[in-house]
């Protein structure tokens, strides 16, 4: 029984179509909202249209990453192109972080230097924007829980939803009271909110790019599980665990045994089954030893 990772091409193609629809919807309304922002002078609408521009780029990157990841592995990319999804996530998160910082500064200065803006136009454009963003949100939310690439795209769309809600609130308050400063306050609140969310995605994606071990897996637990379930195994060492994507975890390890007569292929399959079922490790490379390996004897890491 082989437990190696297999491409989920059909899943990626479905997600790709969803992202492409959301991209068309988002970019189309972005143009409309940018025109409305210039016409009304609203920072909230300008912020939201700016978010939509970044989000359109983010959706394109996420779609492109899924498209490329369907390519088969080759001699240059022996693991395939799955890591491109993590790179897209990192770029998307960086762009959202930069945009949030920029809008926070713009909101701060606009609060002390308010301009006259049209509340009614802001209100109605915000309503339409909320509908558009909500449709995009519904399109892509199902794949976000287990896909870091889709999650980053969804975070961008969610930021747009909040931007539209802020536009509705700002427009309504300005229509009633004429208090233009509320436009800057709401933009600042949204920017601060997404600073934290984008930073979290940056840490998660950069951790994967740095080949960090998945936080859900403890190497000591792997050692204990293998030794407890396979009596022929006396030691497990030189463990390396990393991820291509959050759902594609890999490991290499050395296993020492006390019986040369056993079936090595059967032992490897038993170990792979433990690694897959207990720790969700989709690809494993196992070296079986009957004597202490040089690395273990000398305790040197190269």
HELIX and SHEET records of a PDB file:
HELIX    1   1 UNK A    9  UNK A   40  1                                  32    
HELIX    2   2 UNK A   43  UNK A   69  1                                  27    
HELIX    3   3 UNK A   83  UNK A  112  1                                  30    
HELIX    4   4 UNK A  119  UNK A  140  1                                  22    
HELIX    5   5 UNK A  141  UNK A  143  5                                   3    
HELIX    6   6 UNK A  148  UNK A  177  1                                  30    
HELIX    7   7 UNK A  181  UNK A  209  1                                  29    
HELIX    8   8 UNK A  219  UNK A  229  1                                  11    
HELIX    9   9 UNK A  264  UNK A  279  1                                  16    
HELIX   10  10 UNK A  294  UNK A  298  1                                   5    
SHEET    1   A 3 UNK A 233  UNK A 245  0                                        
SHEET    2   A 3 UNK A 248  UNK A 257 -1                                        
SHEET    3   A 3 UNK A 281  UNK A 289  1                                        
END                                                                             
